[in-house]
Amino acid sequence: MINKQTEDRDLINAYINGNEKAFEVLLMRHKNKIHRFINMKLRDADLTEDIFQETFIKIINTLKMGTYNDEGKFLPWAMRIAHNLVIDHFR
């Protein structure tokens, strides 16, 4: 059963196995931290939204392809993706 106390790794496994609700819980759990991180770097609301969406598109694609490595934690991995997209924006 998926709930707010379910660990990230269990949510990821459930999502990979077709449970869309699991990804919704994962997104709701971490969206504010990731969004604030991006906004802190960019200071532009529209650009922040674009990078935030692109971050989660990359996360979804990686999870669906089965190339996510669960050695680390989900949030640091997601923040690294967001950070790299911010850097790419400034290049």
DARA-V595071 format. One line per field, one symbol per residue. ss: DSSP state (h for helix, s for strand, l for the rest). A space follows every 50 residues. Layout:
ss->???
This chain:
ss->lllllllhhhhhhhhhlllhhhhhhhhhhhhhhhhhhhhhhhllhhhhhh hhhhhhhhhhhhhhhllllllllhhhhhhhhhhhhhhhhhl
